[in-house]
Every structure is written in C-alpha cells, then in structure tokens.
Amino acid sequence: MTEIMRRYIIPALTAALVLAGCAKETSTDTASAAKTYFQSWLQVHYPDAERAGNGIYILEDTPGDGETADIDTNPYAFVDFTVTDLDGTVASTTVESVAKRVGSYSAANRYGERAWYVHEGYDGVFAGVEEMIRGMRIGGTRKAAIPYWLCTTDRYNSEEKYLKNVTSGSNVIYTITLHSMVPDIKEYEGKLLDQYAKEHLEGADSTHIAGDEELDRFGFYFVSRGIEREEDLTYTMPEDTTMYLNYTGKFLDGKVFDTTIENTAKDAGIFQSGKDYAPVKVTRGKLYTDVTMGGSSSIIAGFKAGIFMLHPMEKAVVAFYSPLGYDYSGSGSAIPPYAPLVFELELVEEPDLTE
C-alpha cells in the first residue's frame, strides 16, 4: 500500500510519536505499583528534582533566550523531543542523531521539528507535556519525568483527581527543545504555502478545488505543467474515466516521502524492494471526493482534488495545507502532524504489464 493511501486513526492523540512513551502497561502492573516505582526511582536517581504541576519532575533545564511560552495565546508549539522509559530506553524521537545512535534511524522517517497543540482535546498533548512546556522559554531545552497519571489528554485540577481517573499507564521521560510558538496553525501553514508558491509555483495564488467553489480560497494550490490549458479549473473529464498516474509526494523542503517512480525512490533513499513502482490506476467520479486510486477511496482530500483537476496526459503540481492532508494526526513516522504537502502529478498511458 502506498503512503498516500494510509489513513492512520489515532483517537484522542496528537500523533503516535508524541504519545508512544505512554503506552499502557500490562494488567499485572497496577497503578499503585507504578506510582511507588516512580517515587522510588526519583529518590535514587534525582533526589533533588524540582516538582511542577500535578506531579512532573524537572530533571534538567536549559533556559532559552526567547520569550516565555504562553500557551493560552500561542497554543501551537514547534518542538524537538525524545521519549524514553525510566531506564533510558528510547521509545521515540524527532532527533536524527539520536535515532542513529540507538539504531532506529530510517530514511523514510521524518525527523526535525513537530507541531503540537499544547492543550486538552482530541488533538492535544498529554497533561504532563503541557505542564512541562509551561514556563519554558523559546530556545530552551527541558528534561522531565512524567508519571503515568499525567499521560492522559484529559485535564483535572489536582493530582488526586488524576490518580482517581487515570488508573494505569507508564512512567516516562521527555526531553523537549522548544523552538517557537504560534497562535493559529492553519494561518501559519498558509503563510508557508504562499512563500512556497512564490519560490516554486510561479507565484500562484491559492485556488478553489474544482467542484467545491463555495469553499474559501485558502490552503490549496494547483499549477499545470507541460501543456497549454485554460485557467478554468472547473473543467472535468467524463465521470468514471479511468487513468494512470505517476506521482511524487514531498514536503515543502523537498524531501520525498512517497512515489510511484523507482529511480526517484532510490534517489530519496526510500526505495522498498517489495514495492511495485509503476503508474497507479485512478478512476474519476462526479465529484473530486469520488476519486479512487488502486480501487480505494481512502485518499487524502488534497491529493484527490489534484487528480480530479488534471487534463488528459497533463503534468501538474498541487500543494495544500494539512487539513486537506493528514491534519493533526500525521501518518505513521513518515508524515508528521500539521504538515503541508506537495505532489507532482502526471497522467500517463496505461502501463504494459506484459513487458
């Protein structure tokens, strides 16, 4: 299955990488034992650690030289992080050098800054992570031990209520570097895409998705390449037209995360020996939401819209913000939360599978 067709569902989580360190313990590891172990571990390893909030402990703190984090005004934080258990085993990281050191590095993974919504909610971070970020300054790095009862996206006003409502989980250690914070992630992505369009898409403006002209002109860019065409983006080929598509998916910095082209995959370091690199069959429908690829309709909206707007044998580039992609959840370790995406598209002749 190609990356663009994967639809990971992560209820009440920001992203798998963010929350991997707080996986549930087995039923034999009771909440009482986990709390006792956490307190004993602190006494042995960090007896002078500073307690904060409802039970996290600050183990190391290197203040930044920027402003103090104000998550009420700027609820979206851009961070690098590493999560370990209390024994130091790395569960997840956004830091490439750490991944290489522990042997978990993969060229197909996306390393570097992650955007977090630092509040309660289905798209928010754990309570302990929010408490950890409060008081940090931009540019700073903080390491904290987070007990199992704060590994929840719910919020309560006391440790007692957390202990009453969160009855199992794992104690973890987060190391977080806070790079920046913004008030509105969609507006932030829009500015990134505008700049990308100026540099790579001939200065194109965001446009309506064909068939959804009632939507705001925001977060979606379509630029034709290789043929002369009218500016009328409402053009559509006949319903149920079958086509064959080559595509390459990229981030705004040019890193490739998925492609149907073998040489492109090899050049990007993401080649998979068991994958069939060939144009994929796509079928149109009455609306862009009806587009299927390889027989599946589980395709992100921005990608569907780009396919729907193609003319016969046309090349095009489509770019869109994360609400038309993988939004707050991302897709596995390849596509992080809140990631604007770019796709190079080309309709081609039906491949000759007899060769």
C-alpha positions as CSV (number, residue, x, y, z in Angstrom):
1,M,0.0,0.0,0.0
2,T,1.4,3.4,-0.9
3,E,2.0,6.0,1.8
4,I,-0.6,8.4,0.3
5,M,-3.3,5.8,0.8
6,R,-2.6,5.1,4.5
7,R,-5.1,6.7,6.9
8,Y,-4.0,6.2,10.5
9,I,-6.7,6.8,13.1
10,I,-5.3,7.9,16.4
11,P,-8.3,8.9,18.7
12,A,-7.6,11.5,21.3
13,L,-3.9,11.7,20.4
14,T,-1.7,14.3,18.9
15,A,0.5,11.8,17.0
16,A,1.9,8.3,17.5
17,L,5.4,9.6,18.0
18,V,4.4,12.1,20.6
19,L,2.5,9.6,22.7
20,A,4.4,6.4,22.2
21,G,6.2,6.7,25.5
22,C,2.9,6.5,27.5
23,A,1.7,3.1,26.2
24,K,-0.5,1.1,28.6
25,E,1.2,-1.3,31.0
26,T,0.1,-4.9,31.3
27,S,-2.7,-5.7,33.8
28,T,-0.1,-7.0,36.3
29,D,1.5,-3.6,36.6
30,T,-1.0,-1.8,38.9
31,A,-1.3,1.9,39.3
32,S,-0.2,1.7,42.9
33,A,3.0,-0.2,41.9
34,A,3.7,2.2,39.1
35,K,3.4,5.2,41.5
36,T,5.6,3.6,44.1
37,Y,8.2,2.7,41.5
38,F,8.2,6.3,40.1
39,Q,8.7,7.8,43.5
40,S,11.5,5.3,44.4
41,W,13.2,5.9,41.0
42,L,13.2,9.7,41.7
43,Q,14.7,9.2,45.2
44,V,17.6,7.1,43.8
45,H,18.3,9.0,40.6
46,Y,17.1,12.6,41.1
47,P,16.5,13.2,44.8
48,D,16.7,17.0,44.3
49,A,14.5,17.1,41.2
50,E,12.0,20.0,41.2
51,R,8.3,19.1,41.2
52,A,6.0,21.0,39.0
53,G,2.3,21.0,38.3
54,N,0.4,17.9,39.3
55,G,3.4,15.6,39.6
56,I,6.0,16.0,36.9
57,Y,9.6,16.5,37.9
58,I,12.1,18.7,36.1
59,L,15.3,16.8,35.8
60,E,17.3,19.2,33.6
61,D,16.5,22.7,32.4
62,T,18.5,24.8,30.0
63,P,16.6,28.1,29.6
64,G,16.3,29.6,26.2
65,D,16.8,33.3,25.4
66,G,13.4,33.9,23.9
67,E,10.1,34.7,25.4
68,T,8.4,32.6,28.0
69,A,5.9,30.2,26.5
70,D,2.3,31.5,26.6
71,I,0.2,28.5,25.5
72,D,-3.0,30.4,26.1
73,T,-2.1,33.0,23.5
74,N,0.1,30.7,21.3
75,P,-1.2,27.2,21.7
76,Y,0.8,25.6,18.9
77,A,4.4,24.7,19.8
78,F,7.2,23.6,17.5
79,V,9.5,21.2,19.3
80,D,12.1,18.5,19.0
81,F,11.6,15.7,21.5
82,T,12.9,12.4,22.7
83,V,10.8,10.0,24.9
84,T,12.4,7.3,27.0
85,D,11.3,4.9,29.8
86,L,12.8,5.4,33.2
87,D,15.6,3.1,32.3
88,G,16.6,5.3,29.4
89,T,15.4,3.2,26.5
90,V,14.3,5.4,23.6
91,A,10.7,5.0,22.6
92,S,10.5,7.7,20.0
93,T,12.5,10.8,18.9
94,T,12.4,13.5,16.3
95,V,16.2,14.0,16.6
96,E,18.0,12.3,13.7
97,S,21.3,11.9,15.6
98,V,19.5,10.2,18.5
99,A,17.8,7.8,16.1
100,K,21.1,6.9,14.5
101,R,22.7,6.4,17.9
102,V,20.1,4.0,19.1
103,G,19.8,2.2,15.8
104,S,16.2,3.2,14.9
105,Y,17.1,5.6,12.1
106,S,15.2,5.2,8.8
107,A,15.5,7.4,5.7
108,A,11.7,7.1,5.3
109,N,11.1,8.7,8.7
110,R,10.6,12.4,9.1
111,Y,12.9,14.0,11.6
112,G,13.0,17.6,12.9
113,E,10.5,19.9,14.4
114,R,7.0,18.8,15.3
115,A,4.0,21.0,15.8
116,W,2.0,20.2,19.0
117,Y,-1.4,21.6,20.1
118,V,-0.5,22.2,23.8
119,H,-3.9,21.9,25.3
120,E,-6.6,19.4,26.2
121,G,-8.5,17.8,23.4
122,Y,-8.6,15.0,20.8
123,D,-5.7,16.8,19.1
124,G,-3.9,17.9,22.2
125,V,-0.8,16.7,24.1
126,F,-0.7,14.8,27.4
127,A,-1.3,16.8,30.6
128,G,2.2,16.2,31.7
129,V,3.7,17.5,28.5
130,E,1.6,20.7,28.8
131,E,2.8,21.2,32.4
132,M,6.4,20.6,31.1
133,I,6.1,23.3,28.4
134,R,4.5,25.9,30.7
135,G,7.3,28.2,31.9
136,M,9.8,27.2,29.2
137,R,11.4,29.9,27.2
138,I,11.8,29.8,23.4
139,G,15.1,28.1,22.5
140,G,15.3,26.2,25.8
141,T,15.5,22.5,26.5
142,R,13.8,20.8,29.4
143,K,14.0,17.2,30.6
144,A,11.2,15.9,32.8
145,A,9.9,12.7,34.3
146,I,6.2,12.3,33.8
147,P,4.2,9.9,35.9
148,Y,1.6,7.6,34.4
149,W,-1.3,9.6,35.7
150,L,-0.3,12.6,33.7
151,C,-0.1,10.5,30.5
152,T,-3.7,11.5,29.5
153,T,-5.2,14.0,27.2
154,D,-7.9,14.8,29.8
155,R,-7.4,17.5,32.4
156,Y,-8.2,17.6,36.1
157,N,-7.4,20.3,38.7
158,S,-5.5,18.2,41.2
159,E,-3.2,15.2,41.5
160,E,-5.8,13.4,43.5
161,K,-8.3,13.7,40.6
162,Y,-5.7,12.5,38.1
163,L,-5.0,9.5,40.3
164,K,-8.7,8.7,40.7
165,N,-9.4,8.9,36.9
166,V,-6.2,7.5,35.4
167,T,-5.6,4.1,36.8
168,S,-2.9,2.6,34.6
169,G,-0.1,3.6,32.3
170,S,3.7,4.1,32.1
171,N,6.1,6.5,33.7
172,V,8.2,8.2,31.1
173,I,10.9,10.8,30.5
174,Y,10.5,13.6,27.9
175,T,13.3,15.8,26.6
176,I,11.9,18.8,24.8
177,T,13.5,21.6,22.9
178,L,11.1,24.5,22.3
179,H,11.7,26.3,19.0
180,S,8.7,28.6,18.6
181,M,5.0,29.0,19.2
182,V,2.2,30.3,17.0
183,P,-1.5,31.2,17.7
184,D,-3.1,29.7,14.6
185,I,-1.6,26.6,12.8
186,K,-3.8,27.0,9.7
187,E,-2.7,30.6,9.2
188,Y,0.9,29.6,9.8
189,E,0.7,26.8,7.2
190,G,-1.0,29.3,4.8
191,K,2.0,31.6,5.0
192,L,4.4,28.8,4.4
193,L,2.5,27.7,1.3
194,D,2.3,31.3,0.0
195,Q,6.1,31.6,0.3
196,Y,6.5,28.2,-1.4
197,A,4.2,29.2,-4.2
198,K,6.3,32.4,-4.8
199,E,9.5,30.4,-5.0
200,H,8.4,27.2,-6.8
201,L,4.9,27.7,-8.3
202,E,5.4,30.8,-10.3
203,G,3.8,32.9,-7.6
204,A,0.4,31.1,-8.0
205,D,-2.4,32.1,-5.6
206,S,-4.4,29.5,-3.7
207,T,-7.5,28.5,-5.6
208,H,-10.8,26.7,-5.3
209,I,-10.9,22.9,-5.6
210,A,-12.8,22.1,-8.7
211,G,-16.4,21.2,-7.7
212,D,-16.1,23.0,-4.3
213,E,-16.2,26.6,-5.4
214,E,-18.1,27.5,-2.3
215,L,-15.1,26.8,-0.2
216,D,-12.7,29.7,0.8
217,R,-9.8,30.2,-1.5
218,F,-7.3,29.0,1.1
219,G,-4.7,26.3,1.6
220,F,-4.8,24.7,-1.9
221,Y,-2.6,25.4,-4.9
222,F,-2.7,23.9,-8.4
223,V,-0.3,24.6,-11.2
224,S,-0.3,22.9,-14.6
225,R,3.0,21.9,-16.1
226,G,3.8,20.8,-19.7
227,I,0.6,21.6,-21.6
228,E,-1.4,24.7,-22.6
229,R,-4.6,24.9,-20.8
230,E,-7.3,27.5,-20.0
231,E,-7.4,28.9,-16.5
232,D,-10.9,27.4,-16.0
233,L,-10.2,24.9,-13.2
234,T,-13.9,23.7,-13.3
235,Y,-13.0,21.6,-16.3
236,T,-13.5,17.9,-15.7
237,M,-13.2,14.8,-17.7
238,P,-16.2,12.5,-18.1
239,E,-17.4,10.7,-14.9
240,D,-15.8,7.3,-14.2
241,T,-12.9,8.0,-16.6
242,T,-10.0,5.6,-15.8
243,M,-6.5,7.0,-16.0
244,Y,-3.0,6.0,-14.9
245,L,-1.0,8.3,-12.6
246,N,2.6,8.8,-11.7
247,Y,3.1,10.9,-8.6
248,T,5.8,12.0,-6.1
249,G,4.9,13.3,-2.7
250,K,7.2,15.8,-1.0
251,F,7.4,18.2,2.0
252,L,8.0,21.9,1.4
253,D,11.7,21.4,1.9
254,G,11.8,18.9,-1.0
255,K,12.2,15.7,1.0
256,V,10.3,12.9,-0.8
257,F,8.1,10.6,1.3
258,D,6.3,8.6,-1.4
259,T,6.5,8.0,-5.2
260,T,5.5,5.6,-7.9
261,I,8.8,6.2,-9.7
262,E,11.6,3.7,-8.8
263,N,14.6,6.0,-9.6
264,T,13.0,8.8,-7.5
265,A,12.6,6.4,-4.6
266,K,16.2,5.3,-4.9
267,D,17.5,8.9,-5.1
268,A,15.4,9.8,-2.0
269,G,16.6,6.7,0.0
270,I,13.1,5.4,0.4
271,F,13.2,2.5,-2.1
272,Q,11.4,-0.7,-1.0
273,S,12.4,-3.9,-2.8
274,G,8.9,-5.4,-2.4
275,K,7.0,-2.4,-3.8
276,D,5.7,-2.3,-7.4
277,Y,6.9,1.0,-8.8
278,A,4.5,1.7,-11.7
279,P,1.7,4.1,-12.6
280,V,-1.3,3.5,-10.4
281,K,-4.8,3.2,-11.8
282,V,-7.1,6.1,-10.8
283,T,-10.8,6.5,-11.5
284,R,-12.8,9.7,-11.6
285,G,-16.3,10.3,-10.3
286,K,-18.8,13.1,-10.4
287,L,-17.1,14.9,-7.6
288,Y,-13.4,15.1,-6.6
289,T,-14.4,13.2,-3.4
290,D,-15.4,10.3,-5.6
291,V,-11.8,9.7,-7.0
292,T,-10.4,6.3,-6.3
293,M,-6.8,5.0,-6.6
294,G,-6.0,1.4,-6.9
295,G,-9.6,0.7,-6.1
296,S,-9.5,2.5,-2.8
297,S,-11.3,5.7,-1.9
298,S,-9.2,6.2,1.3
299,I,-7.1,9.0,-0.2
300,I,-6.4,12.4,1.4
301,A,-8.6,15.2,0.1
302,G,-5.9,17.4,-1.4
303,F,-4.5,14.5,-3.4
304,K,-8.0,13.6,-4.7
305,A,-8.6,17.2,-5.7
306,G,-5.3,17.4,-7.7
307,I,-6.1,14.2,-9.6
308,F,-9.7,15.5,-10.3
309,M,-8.4,18.7,-11.8
310,L,-5.9,17.1,-14.3
311,H,-6.5,17.2,-18.0
312,P,-5.6,14.2,-20.2
313,M,-1.8,13.5,-20.2
314,E,-1.2,16.5,-18.1
315,K,1.6,17.2,-15.6
316,A,0.8,19.4,-12.6
317,V,1.9,20.3,-9.1
318,V,-0.5,20.5,-6.3
319,A,0.2,21.8,-2.8
320,F,-2.1,22.0,0.2
321,Y,-2.3,22.6,3.9
322,S,-2.7,19.8,6.4
323,P,-6.5,19.9,6.8
324,L,-6.6,18.6,3.2
325,G,-3.9,16.1,4.1
326,Y,-3.2,14.2,7.4
327,D,-4.1,17.1,9.7
328,Y,-3.2,16.8,13.4
329,S,-2.6,13.0,13.3
330,G,0.1,12.7,10.6
331,S,0.7,9.3,9.0
332,G,3.0,7.0,10.9
333,S,6.6,8.1,11.2
334,A,6.8,9.4,7.6
335,I,4.4,12.4,7.8
336,P,4.2,14.5,11.0
337,P,1.2,16.3,12.3
338,Y,0.3,19.6,10.6
339,A,2.4,19.0,7.6
340,P,1.7,20.9,4.3
341,L,2.3,18.6,1.4
342,V,3.3,18.9,-2.3
343,F,2.6,16.4,-5.1
344,E,4.0,16.2,-8.6
345,L,1.3,14.5,-10.7
346,E,1.4,13.2,-14.3
347,L,-1.3,11.3,-16.2
348,V,0.4,8.6,-18.4
349,E,-0.5,5.8,-20.8
350,E,-1.7,2.5,-19.4
351,P,1.5,0.6,-18.5
352,D,2.2,-2.6,-20.5
353,L,2.4,-5.2,-17.8
354,T,3.4,-7.9,-20.3
355,E,6.9,-6.5,-20.7
